[in-house]
Amino acid sequence: MAKVLIVGGVAGGASAAARLRRLDETAEIILFERGEHISYANCGLPYYIGDVIKQEEQLLVQTPEAMRSRFNLDVRVNSEVVAIDRDNKQVHVRETRTGLEYDESYDKLILSPGARPFVPRIEGRDLPGVFTLRNVPDTIRIRRFVDSGNVKRAVVVGGGFIGVEMAENLRERGIPVTLVEALDQIMAPFDKEMASLLQASLKQNGIRLMLGSSITGIRQAAEGMEVLLGEGDPIPADMVVLSIGVRPESELARESGLEVGERGGIRVDDRQRTSDPDIYAVGDATETIDLMTGKPMLLP
């Protein structure tokens, strides 16, 4: 009977666990997630803030209890894998609430740690009212801040998927929004002609676009905050959402000696195997192959 450990319980990890169970009814499958939620709808998070999705429970595709009962999985939330011992084929686990630490052996290991928001080293990034969005707890904090009724002006920094969705949903709540993007268009993966249509839609819905503008800092003001730019006047704000991009969370892989690419993504082959044949990796923490160039790239 194979024993498979999975690190990370959101999209990649939960999908792998469910598929493995369908393929093998006898395998021992243990899913570790350092947070308290698994298998939630990442793409829906901004829409809970915008009150388009009404209930927090609607964000959860599966609960730990449902995954345990439906797929006969050992789901361990609030459990962080902090080290991999490849020689002895075991991981070191720390329970985030109790501090208890222990080792767990494996035959095969799947890494699905995801990516973390990139936060530039600027003044004011830790001020109250400055947020990033990655998971359900982040979403709840932002929603409560908006629900307080004290947010009269918002600035979203970054015009990627999360930034555009955040701008849309804050505007949906009736808050004036300024979207700041360092490039000359939003949605960098899109052609300019496509991005121009999106930009026109944002403007038509009352969102102020500042393209080609870089943030240099955030400071407390007499009322709320001010977002400082490389050029131009500061932008007043009561809340700031930093959506500048993400970085692969590949430290666990790197520290265990697995191959990592130049931009930090875990290197995998066409079957998602890492440089260790008993360890696989999936999701935003991994490199993928650019179909145009044939070279490794990050596509979170």
CORNORQUI-V64106 format. One record per helix or strand of 3 or more residues. SS is the DSSP state (a for helix, b for strand). FROM is the first residue (numbers start at 1). LEN is the number of residues. If there is no record, write none. Layout:
{{SS;FROM;LEN} {SS;FROM;LEN}}
This chain:
{{b;3;5} {a;11;13} {b;28;6} {a;42;8} {a;56;4} {a;64;8} {b;74;4} {b;79;7} {b;90;6} {b;101;5} {b;108;4} {b;115;3} {a;136;12} {b;153;5} {a;161;12} {b;176;6} {a;192;13} {b;208;4} {b;215;6} {b;225;5} {b;235;3} {b;239;4} {b;246;3} {a;251;5} {b;279;3} {a;283;3}}
